[in-house]
Amino acid sequence: MSETASVSISKHDDPYHHLHEESYEQAFNHKLVGWNDLFIVADRHRESLSGSFRFVLDLHDEGLRQEWFKHDQTKRRDWTVPRDCDDMAWQTVNVPSCWNVLKPQWFYFEGSAWYSREIDYTPHAEGERPFIRFGAANYEARVFLNGMLIGSHRGGSTPFCIELTQHIKHGPNQLLVQVDNRRKAERVPMGHTDWFNYGGLYRDVDLFRLPKVYIKDCSIALKPGSNGQVISISVNLSDPVDRIAHVDISKLKDGITVTIENGAGYCEIGADPQFWCPDRPHLYDVRVRIDGDIINERIGFREIIQQGTKLFLNGQELYLRGICVHEDDTILGKTSSEADIRRRFAHAKSLNANFLRLSHYPHDERAAQIADEMGFLLWQEIPVYWAIAFDNKDTLDDAENQLLEMIRRDHNRASVIIWGIGNENDDTNSRLHFMKNLAVNARKADPTRLIGAACLINRGEFRIQDRLAEYLDVIGINEYFGWYEPSFEGLKKLLSNSSPEKPVIITETGADARAGNHGPSHELFTEEHQAETFRQQLALVDQAPYIRGFCPWILYDFRSERRQTGIQKGYNLKGLIDADKDTKKIAFGLIANHYAMRAMSEREA
């Protein structure tokens, strides 16, 4: 061995170390934040950090290899050694946004990118605790403040919070965020999906100033099995202290006190609230306070239960006239504006739908808030999609965290009636163990809602059967008879062979059609073929009494790079409306009429 090779050199003394180090990422796989770091937002005052960020793509992960986050703002003319990072010279982008839609050359980029901006901070009150909250970052995010890693997060569609108290200083602070949207086999979802993999900080970024002891979470709902006569209230604080929480439910009950011991409190009160339902989406203004911390929520009280093969909302039998929706826009990508969300619900309203399946990941949190207001029922789900690494413990941890983040964010939304835990997964032993864990954790975290999954059928016996059904309240079935399986004889056989003990929702069915492409009903990709497929579907599934909901796939055409025929051109064309979100296809009117007649017959029954 040469004398040079025998000398131990620290990587910090070797300017070329980063060229040869392939375990560079390991140093940043800690300080993971998750569902237990979230706090209830409600109407808390927030200071927007959205807007202009400096931005650069990092194709080779040089930002982590060379530790760009440690660089100061020294001007180039004053550098003593060269650098490969000068964030003051980076391009600027607006946050929230998806980088794929900002420049044509970034469209298919999957990898690492960096965002940078200053936070000018001055405390407003003694003992305040500042937090930064990201609405979502796809997929993995690492957050650095003043040269230090302060938190990291996995999961592309759920929010995460990081406390800044120990890291932020008076005056300017340098924030850098690395976002990595590379698809990986062990992540949720894994590499193979049927929607576009947008990257970036695509939801709002905000600064919150919370008091020393603050309300971390508060859940207010009808107690299951109380016939709508008992409201349960739980309050959890940031610290294990004893307090009294004061709760007022406007125009229903004021002056409620909740005794909090060691940071947690619970109480039940008798009440007779006006029920929330799609026809009358009544919401109560609720105020919760401890000491100087106050949150205000708008909460609807409703009870959703499953009995046998039936669903009941507030004691009334329920049929779900549904539609599936993705977050996808030709201009905004996965970023949703309030106007875009309201357009989705307006189209669902004109479809005569009362139910939306928010596929295949948690959507923007404003969706459930607007659904509360407008009176829509929702299925929300996590992207346990297709062939997840079911035998990988780290993958299960990732999925469980995304599930609990979704529940923590939206458990006070009356519109959400079903937590979805998976989509189209093979019924294997490892999948059963994985999904059983998710079902148990969801039920423990929130006993006021139903648990569902979109399942495949038992192909051997050609019937609705999945071992996971034991742990579900609602069985979702994705079937494409009339499209991937052209004959409807298979659907007839499936329905006649099946006798499930729980309600079934057709969670997906449909056919591709390019808007404006007309022809005979037997010709694929025509509007006429799509409409005929739905006509036959509805005629058959309406004969099965255990089917308690129908969700066409999907409201709008959306990007999917899997779809590369000359007519699809990178889009899934199963939408009832074109990707322009304006042009309705023939099938839209057919389903709207069917739903209208169904709603009328239910009112007359």
Residue pairs with C-beta under 8 A, 6 or more apart in sequence:
11 17
11 21
15 81
18 24
18 62
18 65
18 66
21 65
24 61
24 64
24 65
25 61
25 64
27 64
28 64
28 142
28 149
28 152
29 152
30 149
30 152
31 149
31 150
31 151
31 152
32 151
32 152
32 153
32 154
33 151
33 152
33 153
33 160
33 161
33 162
34 153
34 160
34 401
34 404
34 405
35 401
35 404
35 405
35 407
35 408
36 404
37 160
37 161
37 162
37 163
38 159
38 160
38 161
38 217
38 405
38 408
38 409
39 131
39 161
39 208
39 210
39 214
39 215
39 216
39 217
39 238
40 215
40 216
40 217
40 218
40 295
41 133
41 208
42 218
42 295
42 296
42 297
43 295
43 296
43 297
44 208
44 210
44 295
45 208
45 209
46 133
46 206
46 207
46 208
47 206
47 207
47 208
47 209
48 204
48 205
48 206
48 207
49 95
49 117
49 119
49 132
49 175
49 205
49 206
49 207
50 94
50 95
50 96
50 204
50 205
50 206
51 94
51 95
52 92
52 93
52 94
52 95
52 117
53 92
53 93
53 94
53 95
53 115
53 116
53 117
53 201
54 87
54 88
54 90
54 91
54 92
54 115
54 116
54 117
55 90
55 91
55 92
55 93
55 99
55 113
55 114
55 115
55 116
56 87
56 90
56 91
56 113
56 114
57 99
57 106
57 109
57 111
57 112
57 113
58 111
58 112
58 113
58 114
58 178
59 111
59 112
61 111
61 112
62 68
62 84
62 85
63 69
63 85
63 112
63 114
63 178
64 112
64 142
64 178
66 84
66 85
68 84
68 85
68 87
68 114
68 176
69 144
69 147
69 148
69 149
69 176
70 147
71 83
71 85
71 87
73 88
73 174
76 86
87 114
87 116
87 176
90 114
90 116
93 99
93 102
93 115
95 115
95 200
95 201
95 205
96 135
96 200
96 201
96 202
96 203
96 204
96 205
96 335
97 200
97 201
97 202
97 332
97 333
97 335
98 138
98 198
98 199
98 200
98 202
98 332
98 333
98 334
98 335
99 106
99 109
99 113
99 199
99 200
100 106
100 107
100 108
100 109
100 196
100 198
100 199
100 200
100 333
101 107
101 198
101 331
101 332
101 333
108 561
109 199
110 181
110 182
110 183
110 197
110 199
111 180
111 181
111 182
111 199
112 178
112 179
112 180
112 182
113 178
113 179
113 180
113 199
113 200
114 176
114 177
114 178
114 179
115 176
115 177
115 179
115 201
116 174
116 175
116 176
116 177
117 175
118 172
118 173
118 174
118 175
119 145
119 168
119 172
119 173
119 175
119 207
120 171
120 172
120 173
121 130
121 164
121 168
121 169
121 170
121 171
121 173
122 170
122 171
123 130
123 170
123 209
124 209
125 209
125 211
127 211
127 212
128 209
128 210
128 211
128 212
129 163
129 165
129 209
129 210
129 211
129 212
129 214
129 238
130 163
130 164
130 165
130 168
130 207
130 208
130 209
130 210
131 161
131 162
131 163
131 164
131 207
131 208
131 209
131 210
132 143
132 161
132 162
132 164
132 175
132 205
132 206
132 207
132 208
133 159
133 160
133 161
133 205
133 206
133 207
133 208
134 141
134 143
134 153
134 159
134 160
134 161
134 177
134 201
134 203
134 205
135 159
135 202
135 203
135 204
135 205
135 206
135 364
135 365
136 156
136 157
136 158
136 159
136 201
136 202
136 203
137 153
137 156
137 160
137 177
137 179
137 200
137 201
137 202
137 203
138 156
138 157
138 179
138 181
138 197
138 198
138 199
138 200
138 202
138 334
139 154
139 155
139 156
139 179
139 180
139 181
139 182
139 183
139 187
139 199
140 152
140 153
140 154
140 179
140 180
140 181
141 152
141 153
141 160
141 177
141 178
141 179
141 180
141 201
142 149
142 151
142 152
142 177
142 178
143 149
143 150
143 151
143 152
143 153
143 162
143 175
143 176
143 177
144 150
144 175
144 176
144 177
144 178
145 164
145 167
145 168
145 173
145 174
145 175
145 176
146 167
146 168
146 169
146 173
146 174
147 174
148 167
150 162
150 164
150 167
151 160
151 162
153 160
154 187
154 398
154 401
155 188
155 398
155 401
155 402
155 405
156 181
156 361
156 383
157 361
157 362
157 363
157 383
157 402
158 362
158 402
158 405
158 406
158 409
159 203
159 365
159 405
159 409
160 405
161 208
177 201
179 199
179 200
179 201
180 199
181 197
181 198
181 199
181 200
183 189
183 190
183 191
183 193
183 197
184 190
184 191
185 191
185 389
186 389
186 392
186 394
186 395
186 398
187 395
187 398
188 382
188 383
188 384
188 385
188 388
188 395
188 398
188 399
188 402
189 360
189 361
189 383
189 384
189 385
189 386
189 388
190 385
190 386
190 387
190 388
190 389
192 386
192 387
193 360
193 383
193 385
193 386
194 560
194 562
194 572
195 326
195 328
195 360
195 558
195 559
195 560
195 572
196 328
196 333
196 334
196 558
196 559
196 560
196 561
198 333
198 334
202 333
202 334
202 335
203 335
203 364
210 238
210 293
211 291
211 292
211 293
212 239
213 237
213 238
213 239
213 241
213 243
213 290
213 291
213 293
214 237
214 238
214 293
215 235
215 236
215 237
215 238
215 245
215 288
215 290
215 293
215 295
216 236
216 237
216 238
217 234
217 235
217 236
217 408
218 233
218 234
218 235
218 236
218 288
218 295
218 297
218 412
219 232
219 233
219 234
219 411
219 412
219 446
220 231
220 232
220 233
220 247
220 249
220 286
220 297
220 299
220 412
221 231
221 232
221 299
221 301
221 411
221 412
221 448
222 228
222 230
222 231
222 232
222 273
222 301
222 302
222 303
222 448
223 230
223 231
223 232
223 268
224 303
224 305
224 447
224 448
226 303
227 303
227 315
228 272
228 273
228 275
228 301
228 303
228 314
228 315
229 270
229 271
229 272
230 268
230 269
230 270
230 271
231 249
231 253
231 268
231 269
231 271
231 273
231 301
232 266
232 267
232 268
233 247
233 256
233 258
233 266
233 267
233 268
233 269
234 264
234 265
234 266
235 245
235 247
235 258
235 260
235 264
235 265
235 266
235 288
235 290
236 263
236 264
236 265
237 243
237 260
237 263
237 264
237 290
238 263
239 263
240 262
240 263
241 260
241 262
241 263
242 260
242 261
242 262
243 260
243 265
243 290
243 291
244 257
244 258
244 259
244 260
244 290
245 257
245 258
245 260
245 265
245 288
245 289
245 290
246 255
246 256
246 257
246 258
246 288
246 289
246 290
247 256
247 257
247 258
247 286
247 287
247 288
248 254
248 255
248 256
248 286
248 287
249 256
249 271
249 273
249 284
249 285
249 286
249 299
250 284
250 285
250 286
250 287
251 284
251 285
252 271
252 273
252 284
253 269
253 271
256 267
256 269
257 267
258 265
258 266
258 267
259 265
259 267
260 290
273 284
273 301
274 280
274 282
274 301
275 282
275 301
275 302
275 303
275 314
276 282
276 283
276 300
276 301
276 302
276 372
276 375
276 414
277 302
277 313
277 314
277 316
277 375
278 354
278 375
278 376
278 377
279 375
280 375
281 300
281 372
281 373
281 374
281 375
281 414
282 300
283 298
283 299
283 300
283 372
283 373
283 414
284 298
284 299
284 300
284 301
285 296
285 297
285 298
286 296
286 297
286 298
286 299
287 294
287 295
287 296
288 294
288 295
288 296
288 297
289 295
297 412
298 372
299 412
299 414
300 372
300 414
300 415
301 414
302 313
302 314
302 414
303 312
303 313
303 314
303 315
303 448
304 311
304 312
304 313
304 318
304 417
304 448
304 449
304 450
305 311
305 312
306 312
306 450
306 473
306 474
306 502
306 503
308 501
308 502
308 503
309 500
309 501
309 502
309 503
309 504
309 545
309 546
309 548
310 317
310 318
310 503
310 548
311 317
311 318
311 319
311 320
311 450
311 474
311 503
311 548
311 549
312 318
313 377
313 417
318 548
319 548
319 549
319 598
319 602
320 354
320 355
320 377
320 505
320 548
320 549
320 550
320 551
321 352
321 353
321 354
321 355
321 549
321 550
321 595
321 598
321 599
322 353
322 354
322 355
322 356
322 357
322 379
322 505
322 549
322 550
322 551
322 552
323 348
323 351
323 353
323 355
323 356
323 357
323 551
323 552
323 554
323 555
323 576
324 356
324 357
324 359
324 507
324 508
324 551
324 552
324 553
324 554
324 555
325 344
325 348
325 356
325 357
325 358
325 359
325 363
325 554
325 555
325 556
326 359
326 360
326 554
326 555
326 556
326 558
327 334
327 336
327 361
327 363
327 364
328 334
328 556
328 558
328 559
328 579
329 335
329 336
329 340
329 581
330 559
330 579
330 580
332 340
336 363
336 364
336 366
336 367
338 366
338 370
340 581
341 364
341 366
341 367
341 370
342 370
343 581
344 356
344 367
344 555
344 556
345 356
345 370
345 371
345 374
345 376
347 555
347 577
347 581
348 356
348 376
348 555
349 374
350 592
351 555
351 576
351 588
351 591
351 592
351 595
352 592
352 595
352 596
352 599
353 376
353 595
354 375
354 376
354 377
354 599
355 376
355 377
355 378
355 379
355 549
355 551
356 371
356 376
356 377
356 378
356 379
357 378
357 379
357 381
357 420
357 507
357 551
358 367
358 378
358 379
358 380
358 381
359 381
359 423
359 554
360 381
360 383
360 385
360 423
361 381
361 382
361 383
362 380
362 381
362 382
362 402
362 405
362 406
362 409
362 410
363 380
365 409
365 410
367 378
368 378
368 380
368 410
368 413
368 415
368 416
369 413
371 377
371 378
371 413
371 415
371 416
372 413
372 414
372 415
375 415
376 415
377 415
377 417
378 413
378 415
378 416
378 417
378 418
379 417
379 418
379 420
379 452
379 505
379 507
379 551
380 406
380 410
380 416
380 418
380 419
380 420
381 419
381 420
381 421
381 422
381 423
381 454
382 399
382 402
382 403
382 406
382 420
382 421
382 422
382 438
383 402
383 423
384 399
384 421
384 422
384 423
384 425
384 434
384 435
384 438
385 422
385 423
385 424
385 425
386 423
386 424
386 425
387 425
387 426
388 395
388 399
388 422
388 425
388 431
388 434
389 395
390 396
390 425
390 428
390 430
390 431
390 433
390 434
391 430
395 434
396 434
396 437
399 434
399 438
400 437
400 438
400 441
403 419
403 421
403 438
403 441
403 442
403 445
404 441
404 445
406 419
407 419
407 442
407 445
407 446
408 445
410 416
411 445
411 446
411 448
416 449
417 449
417 450
418 449
418 450
418 451
418 452
418 473
418 474
419 442
419 446
419 449
419 450
419 451
419 452
420 452
420 453
420 454
420 476
421 435
421 438
421 439
421 442
421 451
421 452
421 453
422 435
422 438
422 453
422 454
422 468
423 453
423 454
423 478
423 507
424 454
424 455
424 456
424 478
425 431
425 435
425 453
425 455
425 456
426 456
427 455
427 456
427 458
427 466
427 467
427 468
431 468
432 467
432 468
435 453
435 468
435 471
436 468
436 471
439 451
439 468
439 471
439 472
440 471
442 451
443 451
450 473
450 474
451 471
451 472
451 473
451 474
452 472
452 473
452 474
452 475
452 476
452 505
452 507
453 466
453 468
453 472
453 475
453 476
454 476
454 477
454 478
454 507
454 508
455 464
455 466
455 468
455 469
455 475
455 476
455 477
455 478
456 466
456 478
457 463
457 464
457 465
457 477
457 479
457 494
458 464
458 465
458 466
461 497
462 490
462 493
462 494
462 497
463 494
463 497
463 498
464 475
464 477
464 494
464 498
464 500
464 504
465 498
465 500
466 475
469 475
469 500
469 501
469 502
472 502
473 502
473 503
474 502
474 503
474 504
474 505
474 548
475 500
475 502
475 503
475 504
475 505
476 504
476 505
476 506
476 507
477 504
477 505
477 506
477 507
478 506
478 507
478 508
478 509
478 553
479 485
479 491
479 494
479 506
479 508
479 509
480 508
480 509
480 510
480 511
481 487
481 488
481 490
481 491
481 494
481 509
481 537
482 488
482 491
482 509
482 511
482 532
482 533
482 536
482 537
483 509
483 510
483 511
483 512
483 533
488 536
488 537
488 540
491 537
491 540
491 541
492 540
495 540
495 541
495 543
495 544
498 504
498 544
498 546
499 546
500 546
503 546
503 547
503 548
503 549
504 544
504 546
504 547
504 548
504 549
505 547
505 548
505 549
505 550
505 551
506 537
506 541
506 547
506 549
506 550
506 551
507 549
507 551
508 551
508 552
508 553
509 534
509 537
509 550
509 551
509 552
509 553
510 530
510 533
510 534
510 552
510 553
510 554
510 574
511 524
511 529
511 530
511 533
511 534
511 574
512 524
512 525
512 530
512 567
512 568
512 572
512 573
512 574
513 525
513 526
513 527
513 529
513 530
513 573
513 574
513 585
513 587
514 525
514 526
514 527
514 567
514 568
514 573
515 527
515 557
515 577
515 578
515 580
515 583
515 585
516 527
516 583
517 525
517 526
517 527
517 567
518 526
518 527
518 528
519 526
519 528
519 529
520 526
520 528
520 529
521 528
521 529
521 531
521 532
522 529
523 529
525 567
525 573
527 585
527 586
527 587
528 586
530 574
530 585
530 586
530 587
531 585
531 586
531 587
531 590
533 587
534 552
534 587
534 590
534 591
535 590
538 550
538 591
538 594
541 547
541 550
552 574
552 576
552 587
552 591
553 574
554 572
554 574
554 575
554 576
555 575
555 576
555 577
556 575
556 576
556 577
556 578
556 579
556 581
557 571
557 572
557 573
557 574
557 575
557 577
557 578
557 579
558 571
558 572
558 575
558 579
559 570
559 571
559 572
559 579
560 570
560 571
560 572
561 570
563 569
563 570
563 571
563 572
563 573
564 570
567 573
571 579
575 585
576 584
576 585
576 587
576 588
576 591
577 583
577 584
577 585
577 588
578 584
578 585
